[in-house]
Amino acid sequence: MVLGFNTSSPTDNAAIQMVSKIGADAQSAFVLIKESPDGYKDFTCQSYCRWGDYSGATPDPAADLSGETGVVWLTNQWNAPQINGSQAHWRTWNWAATP
């Protein structure tokens, strides 16, 4: 399995991360996929805006069904540098992962 998710804190900008696991093996450590260089702020939010609405994962439709693992395609959002203080500047990031 592959799981994509966001991490953030008051001192760390939102980052796309993932973990993977095969069968009964241990889960992998967090793998940093993309880190936002700035916070997600715009005129509709009080301080910082909520995050993580646009994420997903799907198995590769062209995968070899006889293999033990396959490719998973993931999508999540990250925030580009602010252009001005009133507009959020988020972007989509797509990547492929194999457990």
C-alpha distances in whole Angstrom, upper triangle without the diagonal:
4,7,10,13,17,19,23,26,30,30,27,26,23,20,17,14,10,8,5,5,6,8,11,11,11,9,10,13,14,14,17,16,20,22,25,28,30,30,29,33,35,38,36,35,37,35,32,30,27,23,20,21,20,16,13,10,11,10,13,15,17,14,16,15,16,14,11,9,9,10,8,12,12,15,17,20,22,26,29,32,34,37,39,39,39,36,32,31,27,25,22,19,17,15,13,10,8,6
4,7,10,14,16,20,23,27,27,23,23,19,17,13,11,7,6,4,7,9,12,14,13,13,10,10,12,11,11,13,13,16,19,21,25,26,26,26,29,32,35,33,32,34,32,29,27,24,20,17,18,17,13,11,8,10,10,12,15,17,15,17,17,18,16,14,10,10,9,7,9,9,12,13,17,19,23,25,28,31,33,36,35,35,32,29,27,23,22,18,16,14,12,10,7,7,6
4,7,10,13,17,20,23,24,21,20,16,14,11,8,5,5,6,9,12,14,16,15,14,10,10,12,10,10,12,12,14,17,19,23,24,23,23,26,28,32,30,28,30,29,25,23,20,17,14,15,14,11,9,8,10,12,14,18,20,18,20,20,22,19,17,14,14,12,9,10,8,11,11,14,16,20,23,26,28,31,33,32,32,29,26,25,21,20,17,15,13,12,11,10,11,10
4,7,10,14,17,21,21,18,16,13,11,7,6,4,7,9,12,15,18,19,18,17,13,12,12,10,9,10,9,11,13,15,19,20,20,19,23,25,28,27,25,27,26,22,20,17,14,11,13,11,8,8,7,11,13,15,18,21,19,22,22,24,22,20,17,16,13,10,10,7,8,8,11,13,16,19,22,24,27,29,29,29,26,22,21,17,16,13,11,11,10,11,10,12,12
4,7,10,14,17,18,15,14,10,8,6,5,6,9,12,15,18,20,21,20,18,14,14,13,10,10,10,10,11,12,13,17,18,17,16,20,22,25,24,22,24,22,18,17,14,11,8,11,10,8,9,10,14,16,19,22,24,23,26,26,28,26,24,20,19,17,14,13,10,10,8,10,11,14,18,20,22,25,27,26,26,24,20,19,16,15,13,12,13,13,14,13,16,15
4,7,10,14,14,11,10,6,5,5,6,8,11,15,18,21,24,25,23,21,17,16,14,11,11,10,10,10,9,10,14,14,13,13,16,19,22,21,19,21,19,15,14,11,8,7,10,11,9,12,13,17,20,22,25,27,26,29,30,32,29,27,24,23,20,17,16,12,11,8,9,9,12,15,17,19,22,24,23,23,21,17,17,13,14,13,12,14,14,16,16,19,18
4,7,11,11,8,8,6,5,7,7,10,12,16,19,23,25,25,24,21,17,16,14,10,11,10,11,11,9,10,13,14,12,13,16,20,23,22,19,20,18,14,14,12,10,9,13,14,13,15,17,21,23,25,28,30,29,32,32,34,32,29,26,25,23,20,19,16,15,12,11,11,13,16,18,19,23,24,23,23,22,18,18,15,16,16,15,17,17,19,18,21,20
4,7,8,5,5,4,6,9,10,14,16,20,23,26,29,29,27,24,21,19,17,13,14,12,14,12,10,10,12,11,9,11,14,17,20,20,17,17,14,11,12,11,9,11,14,16,15,18,20,24,26,28,32,34,33,36,36,38,35,33,30,29,27,24,22,19,17,14,13,11,12,15,16,17,21,21,20,21,20,16,17,15,16,17,17,19,20,22,22,24,24
4,5,5,7,8,10,13,14,17,19,23,25,29,31,31,29,26,23,22,19,16,17,15,17,15,13,12,13,12,10,12,14,18,20,20,17,16,13,11,12,12,12,14,17,19,19,22,24,28,30,32,35,37,36,39,40,41,39,36,33,33,30,27,26,23,21,18,16,14,14,17,17,18,22,22,20,21,21,18,19,17,19,20,20,23,24,26,25,28,27
4,6,8,10,13,16,17,21,23,26,29,33,35,35,33,30,27,25,22,19,21,18,20,18,15,13,14,12,10,12,13,16,19,19,15,14,11,9,12,13,13,16,19,21,22,25,27,31,33,35,39,41,40,43,43,45,42,40,37,36,34,31,29,26,24,20,18,16,15,18,17,17,21,20,18,19,20,17,19,18,21,22,23,26,27,29,29,31,31
4,7,10,12,16,17,20,22,26,29,33,35,35,33,29,26,25,21,18,19,17,19,17,13,12,12,11,10,13,14,18,21,21,18,17,13,12,14,15,15,18,21,22,23,26,28,31,34,36,39,41,40,43,43,45,42,40,37,36,33,31,29,26,24,21,19,16,15,17,16,17,20,20,18,20,20,18,19,19,21,22,22,25,26,29,28,31,30
4,7,8,12,13,17,19,23,26,30,32,32,30,27,24,22,18,15,16,13,15,13,9,9,9,9,8,11,14,18,21,21,18,18,15,12,14,14,13,15,19,20,19,22,24,28,30,32,35,37,36,39,40,41,38,36,33,32,30,27,26,22,21,17,15,13,12,14,14,16,19,20,18,20,20,17,17,16,18,19,19,22,22,25,24,27,27
4,6,10,12,16,19,23,26,30,32,33,31,28,24,22,19,16,16,13,13,11,7,6,7,6,5,8,11,15,18,18,16,17,13,10,12,12,11,13,16,17,17,20,22,26,28,30,33,35,34,37,38,40,37,36,32,31,28,25,24,20,18,14,12,9,9,11,11,12,16,17,16,17,16,13,13,12,14,16,16,19,20,23,23,26,26
4,7,10,13,16,20,23,27,30,30,28,26,22,20,18,14,14,11,11,9,6,6,8,8,7,8,12,15,18,18,16,17,14,11,11,10,8,9,13,13,13,16,19,22,25,26,30,32,31,34,35,37,34,33,29,28,25,22,20,17,15,11,9,7,8,11,12,14,17,18,17,18,16,13,13,11,12,13,13,16,17,20,20,23,23
4,6,10,13,17,20,24,27,28,26,23,19,17,15,11,10,7,8,6,4,6,9,10,10,11,15,18,22,21,19,21,18,15,14,13,10,10,14,13,12,15,17,20,22,24,27,29,28,31,32,34,31,29,26,25,22,19,18,14,13,10,9,7,9,11,13,16,19,21,20,21,19,16,14,12,12,12,11,13,14,17,17,20,20
4,7,11,14,18,21,24,25,23,21,17,15,14,10,9,6,5,5,6,8,12,13,13,14,17,20,24,23,21,23,21,17,16,15,11,9,13,12,10,12,13,16,19,20,23,25,24,27,28,30,27,26,22,21,18,15,14,10,9,7,7,7,10,13,16,18,21,23,23,23,21,17,16,12,12,11,9,10,11,13,13,16,17
4,7,11,14,18,21,22,20,17,14,11,10,6,5,5,5,7,8,11,15,16,16,17,21,24,27,26,24,26,24,20,19,17,14,12,15,14,12,13,13,16,18,19,23,24,23,26,27,28,25,23,20,19,17,14,14,11,11,9,11,11,14,16,19,22,25,27,26,27,25,21,19,16,15,14,11,12,11,13,12,14,14
4,7,10,14,17,18,16,14,11,9,8,6,5,7,7,10,12,15,18,20,20,20,24,27,30,29,27,29,27,23,22,20,16,14,16,15,12,12,11,14,15,17,20,22,20,23,23,25,22,20,16,16,14,11,12,9,11,11,13,14,17,20,22,25,28,30,30,30,28,24,22,19,18,15,13,12,11,11,9,11,10
4,7,11,14,14,12,10,7,5,6,5,6,9,10,14,15,19,22,24,23,24,27,30,34,32,30,32,30,26,25,22,19,17,19,18,15,14,12,15,15,17,21,22,20,22,22,23,20,18,15,15,14,12,13,12,14,14,17,18,21,23,26,29,32,34,33,34,31,28,26,23,21,19,16,15,13,13,10,10,8
4,7,10,12,10,9,6,5,8,9,9,12,13,16,19,22,25,27,27,27,31,33,37,35,33,35,33,30,28,26,22,19,21,20,16,15,12,14,13,16,19,20,17,19,19,20,17,14,11,12,11,10,13,12,15,16,19,20,24,26,29,32,35,37,37,37,34,31,29,26,24,21,18,16,14,12,9,8,5
4,7,8,6,6,5,6,10,11,12,16,17,20,22,25,29,31,30,30,34,37,40,38,36,38,36,33,31,28,25,22,24,23,19,17,15,16,15,17,20,21,18,19,18,18,15,12,10,12,13,12,15,15,18,19,23,24,28,30,33,36,39,41,40,40,38,34,33,29,27,25,22,20,17,15,11,10,6
4,6,6,8,8,9,13,15,15,19,19,23,26,29,32,34,34,34,38,40,43,42,40,42,40,36,35,32,29,25,27,26,22,19,16,16,15,17,19,20,16,17,16,15,12,9,8,11,13,13,16,17,21,22,26,27,31,33,36,39,42,44,44,44,41,37,36,32,30,27,24,22,19,16,13,10,6
4,6,8,9,12,16,18,19,22,23,27,29,32,35,37,37,36,40,42,46,44,42,44,42,38,37,34,31,27,29,28,24,22,19,18,16,19,21,22,18,18,16,16,13,10,10,13,15,16,19,20,23,25,28,30,34,36,39,42,45,47,46,46,44,40,39,35,33,30,27,25,22,20,16,13,10
4,7,9,12,15,18,20,23,24,28,30,33,36,38,37,37,41,44,47,45,43,44,42,39,38,34,32,29,30,30,26,24,21,21,20,22,25,25,22,22,20,19,17,13,14,17,19,19,22,23,26,27,30,32,35,38,41,43,46,48,47,47,45,41,40,37,35,32,30,28,25,22,19,16,13
4,7,9,12,15,17,21,22,26,27,31,34,36,35,36,40,42,46,44,42,43,41,38,37,34,31,28,30,29,26,24,21,22,20,22,25,25,22,22,21,20,17,13,13,16,18,18,21,22,25,26,29,30,33,36,38,41,44,46,46,46,44,40,39,35,34,31,28,26,23,21,17,15,11
4,6,9,12,14,18,20,23,25,28,31,33,33,33,37,40,43,41,39,40,38,35,34,31,28,26,28,28,24,23,21,22,21,23,26,27,24,24,23,23,20,16,15,18,19,19,21,21,24,24,27,28,31,34,36,39,42,44,43,44,41,38,36,33,32,29,27,25,23,21,17,15,11
4,7,9,11,15,17,20,21,25,28,29,29,30,33,36,39,38,36,37,35,31,30,28,25,22,25,24,21,19,18,19,19,21,24,25,22,23,23,23,20,17,15,17,17,16,19,18,20,21,23,24,27,30,32,35,38,40,39,40,38,34,33,29,28,26,23,22,19,18,14,13,10
4,6,8,12,14,17,19,22,25,27,27,28,32,35,38,37,35,36,34,30,29,27,24,22,24,23,20,19,17,19,19,21,24,25,22,23,23,24,20,17,15,16,16,15,18,17,19,19,22,22,25,28,30,33,36,38,37,38,36,32,31,28,26,24,21,20,17,16,13,12,9
4,6,10,12,15,16,20,22,24,25,26,29,33,36,35,33,34,31,28,27,25,22,21,24,23,20,20,19,21,21,23,27,27,25,26,27,27,24,21,18,19,18,18,19,17,19,19,21,20,23,25,28,30,34,36,35,36,34,30,29,26,25,23,20,20,18,17,14,14,12
4,6,9,12,13,16,19,21,21,22,26,29,32,31,29,30,28,24,24,22,19,17,20,20,17,17,17,19,20,22,26,27,25,27,27,28,25,22,19,19,18,16,17,15,16,15,17,17,20,22,24,27,30,32,31,32,30,26,25,22,21,20,17,17,15,16,13,14,13
4,6,9,11,15,17,20,20,22,25,28,32,31,29,31,28,25,24,22,19,17,20,19,16,17,16,18,19,20,24,25,23,25,26,27,23,21,18,18,16,15,15,13,15,14,16,15,18,20,22,25,28,31,30,31,29,25,24,21,19,18,15,15,12,13,11,12,12
4,6,7,11,13,16,17,18,22,25,29,29,27,28,25,22,22,20,17,16,19,18,15,16,16,19,20,21,25,26,25,27,28,30,26,25,21,20,18,16,16,13,14,12,13,12,15,16,18,21,25,27,27,28,26,22,20,18,16,15,12,13,12,13,12,15,15
4,7,10,13,16,17,18,21,24,28,28,26,28,25,22,21,20,16,15,17,15,13,14,14,17,18,19,22,23,22,25,27,28,25,24,20,19,16,14,13,11,11,10,11,10,13,14,17,20,23,26,26,27,24,21,18,15,14,12,9,10,8,11,10,13,14
4,7,9,12,14,14,18,21,25,25,23,25,23,19,19,18,15,14,16,15,13,15,16,19,21,21,24,26,25,28,30,31,28,27,24,22,19,17,15,12,11,9,9,7,10,11,13,16,19,22,22,23,21,17,15,12,11,10,8,10,10,13,14,17,18
4,6,9,10,12,16,19,22,23,21,23,20,16,16,16,13,13,16,16,15,17,19,22,24,25,28,29,29,32,33,35,32,31,27,25,22,20,18,15,14,11,10,7,8,9,11,14,17,20,20,21,19,16,14,12,12,12,11,13,14,17,17,20,21
4,6,7,9,12,15,19,20,18,20,17,14,14,14,12,13,15,15,15,18,20,23,26,27,30,31,31,34,36,38,35,34,30,28,25,23,20,17,15,12,9,5,5,6,8,11,14,16,16,17,15,12,10,9,10,11,11,14,16,19,20,23,24
4,7,10,12,15,19,20,19,20,17,14,15,16,15,16,19,18,19,22,24,27,29,30,33,34,34,37,39,41,38,37,33,31,28,26,24,21,18,15,13,9,7,6,6,9,12,14,15,17,15,13,11,11,12,14,14,18,19,22,23,26,27
4,7,9,12,16,17,15,16,13,11,12,14,13,15,18,18,19,22,25,28,31,32,35,36,36,40,41,43,40,39,35,34,30,28,25,22,19,16,13,9,6,7,5,7,10,12,11,13,12,10,9,10,12,15,16,19,21,24,25,29,30
4,6,10,13,14,12,13,10,7,9,11,10,13,16,16,18,22,24,28,31,32,35,37,37,40,41,43,41,39,36,34,31,28,26,22,19,16,12,10,7,9,8,8,12,12,11,12,11,9,9,10,13,15,16,20,22,25,26,30,30
4,7,11,11,9,11,9,6,6,8,8,11,13,14,16,20,23,26,29,31,33,35,36,39,40,43,40,39,35,33,30,27,25,21,18,14,11,9,6,9,9,8,11,12,10,10,9,6,7,7,11,14,15,19,21,25,26,29,30
4,7,8,7,9,7,5,6,9,10,14,15,16,19,23,26,29,33,34,36,39,39,43,43,46,44,43,39,37,34,31,28,24,21,18,14,12,9,11,10,8,11,10,7,7,7,5,8,10,13,16,19,22,25,28,30,33,34
4,6,6,8,8,8,7,11,12,15,16,17,20,24,27,31,34,35,37,40,40,44,45,48,46,45,41,39,36,32,29,26,22,19,16,14,12,13,12,9,11,9,7,5,5,5,9,11,14,17,20,24,27,30,32,35,36
4,6,8,9,10,9,13,15,18,18,20,23,27,30,33,37,38,40,43,43,47,48,51,49,48,44,42,39,36,33,29,26,22,19,18,15,16,16,12,13,10,8,5,7,8,12,14,18,21,24,27,30,34,35,39,40
4,7,9,9,8,11,13,16,16,18,21,25,28,31,35,37,38,41,42,46,46,49,47,46,43,41,38,34,31,28,24,21,18,18,16,18,18,15,16,14,11,8,9,9,13,14,18,20,23,26,30,33,34,38,38
4,6,6,5,8,11,15,15,18,21,24,28,31,35,37,38,41,42,45,46,48,46,45,42,40,37,33,31,27,24,21,18,17,15,17,17,15,16,15,11,10,10,10,13,14,18,20,23,26,29,32,33,37,37
4,6,7,10,14,17,18,21,23,27,31,34,38,39,42,44,45,48,48,51,49,47,44,42,39,36,34,30,27,23,20,20,17,19,19,16,18,16,12,11,13,13,16,17,21,23,26,29,32,35,36,39,39
4,7,10,13,16,18,20,23,26,30,33,37,38,41,43,43,47,47,50,47,46,42,41,38,35,32,29,26,22,19,18,15,17,16,14,17,15,11,11,13,12,15,16,20,22,24,28,30,33,34,37,37
4,7,9,13,15,17,19,23,26,30,33,35,37,40,40,43,43,46,44,42,39,37,34,31,29,25,22,18,15,14,12,14,14,13,16,14,11,11,12,10,13,13,16,19,21,24,26,29,30,33,33
4,6,10,11,14,16,20,23,27,30,32,34,37,37,41,41,44,42,40,37,35,32,29,26,23,19,16,13,13,11,14,15,13,16,15,13,12,11,9,12,11,15,16,19,22,24,27,28,32,32
4,7,8,11,14,17,20,24,27,30,32,35,35,38,38,41,39,37,34,32,30,26,24,20,17,14,12,12,12,15,17,16,19,19,16,15,14,11,13,12,15,16,18,20,23,25,26,29,29
4,6,8,10,14,17,21,24,26,28,31,31,34,35,37,35,34,30,29,26,22,20,17,14,10,8,9,10,14,16,16,19,19,17,17,15,11,12,10,12,12,14,17,19,22,22,25,26
4,6,6,10,13,17,20,22,25,28,27,31,31,34,32,30,27,25,22,19,17,13,11,7,7,9,11,15,17,18,21,22,21,20,17,14,14,11,12,11,12,14,16,19,19,22,22
4,6,9,13,16,20,22,24,27,27,31,31,34,32,31,28,26,23,19,17,14,11,8,8,11,13,16,19,19,22,22,21,20,17,14,14,11,12,11,13,15,17,19,21,24,24
4,7,11,14,17,19,21,24,24,28,28,31,30,29,25,23,20,17,14,11,7,6,6,10,12,15,19,19,21,23,22,21,18,14,14,10,10,8,10,11,14,16,18,21,22
4,7,11,14,16,18,21,21,25,25,28,26,25,22,20,17,13,11,7,5,4,7,10,14,17,20,21,24,25,25,24,21,17,16,13,11,9,9,9,11,13,15,18,18
4,7,11,13,15,18,18,21,21,24,23,22,19,17,14,10,8,6,5,7,10,14,17,20,23,25,27,29,29,28,24,21,20,16,14,11,11,10,11,12,13,15,16
4,7,10,12,15,14,18,18,21,19,18,15,13,10,7,6,4,6,9,13,16,19,22,26,27,30,32,32,31,28,24,23,19,17,13,12,10,10,9,10,12,13
4,6,8,11,11,15,15,18,17,17,13,11,9,6,5,7,9,12,16,19,23,25,29,30,32,35,35,34,31,27,26,22,19,16,14,11,11,10,11,12,13
4,6,9,8,11,11,14,13,13,10,7,6,4,6,9,12,15,19,22,25,27,31,33,35,38,38,37,34,30,29,25,22,19,17,13,12,9,10,10,11
4,5,5,9,10,13,12,14,11,7,5,5,6,10,13,17,20,23,26,28,31,34,36,38,39,38,35,31,29,26,23,19,17,13,11,9,10,10,13
4,6,9,10,13,13,15,13,10,9,9,10,13,15,19,22,25,29,30,34,36,38,40,41,40,36,33,31,28,25,21,19,16,15,12,14,14,16
4,7,9,12,12,14,13,9,9,11,11,15,18,21,25,27,31,32,36,38,39,42,43,42,39,36,33,30,27,23,21,17,16,13,14,14,16
4,6,9,8,11,9,6,7,9,11,15,18,22,25,27,31,32,36,39,40,43,44,43,40,36,34,31,27,24,21,18,15,12,12,11,13
4,5,6,9,9,7,9,12,15,18,22,25,29,31,35,36,39,42,44,47,48,47,43,40,38,34,31,27,25,21,19,15,15,13,14
4,6,8,9,8,11,13,16,19,23,26,30,32,36,37,41,44,46,48,49,48,45,41,39,35,33,29,26,23,21,17,16,14,15
4,7,9,10,13,15,19,22,25,29,32,35,38,40,43,46,48,51,51,51,48,44,42,38,35,32,29,25,23,19,18,15,15
4,5,7,10,13,17,20,23,26,30,32,36,37,41,44,46,49,49,49,45,42,40,36,33,30,27,23,20,17,15,12,12
4,7,11,13,17,19,23,26,29,31,35,37,40,43,45,48,48,48,45,41,39,36,33,29,27,23,20,17,14,11,10
4,7,9,13,16,19,22,26,27,31,33,36,39,42,44,44,44,41,38,35,32,29,26,23,20,16,13,10,7,7
4,7,10,13,17,20,23,25,29,31,34,37,39,42,42,42,39,35,33,29,26,23,20,17,14,10,8,6,7
4,7,10,13,16,20,22,26,27,31,33,35,38,39,39,35,32,29,26,23,19,16,13,10,6,6,5,8
4,6,10,13,17,19,23,25,28,31,33,36,36,36,32,29,27,23,20,17,14,11,8,6,5,6,8
4,7,10,14,16,20,22,25,28,30,32,33,32,29,26,23,20,17,13,11,7,6,4,6,9,11
4,7,10,13,17,19,23,25,27,29,30,29,26,22,20,17,14,10,8,6,5,6,8,11,12
4,7,10,14,16,20,21,24,26,26,26,22,19,17,13,11,7,6,4,7,9,11,14,16
4,7,10,13,17,19,21,23,23,22,19,16,14,10,9,6,5,7,9,12,13,17,18
4,7,10,13,15,17,19,19,19,16,12,10,7,6,5,6,9,11,15,16,20,21
4,7,10,12,15,17,17,17,14,11,9,6,5,6,7,11,13,16,18,21,22
4,7,8,11,13,13,14,11,8,6,4,6,9,10,14,16,20,21,25,26
4,6,9,12,13,14,11,9,6,6,7,10,11,15,17,21,23,27,28
4,6,9,10,12,10,9,7,9,10,14,15,19,21,24,26,30,31
4,5,7,9,7,7,6,9,12,15,17,21,24,27,29,33,34
4,7,8,7,8,7,11,13,17,19,23,25,29,31,35,37
4,6,6,9,9,13,16,20,22,26,28,32,34,38,39
4,6,8,10,13,17,20,23,27,29,33,35,38,39
4,7,10,13,16,20,23,26,29,33,35,38,40
4,6,9,13,16,19,23,26,30,32,35,37
4,6,10,13,16,19,23,26,28,32,33
4,7,10,13,17,20,24,26,29,31
4,7,10,13,17,20,22,26,27
4,7,10,13,17,19,23,25
4,7,10,14,16,20,22
4,7,10,13,17,19
4,7,10,14,16
4,7,10,13
4,7,10
4,7
4
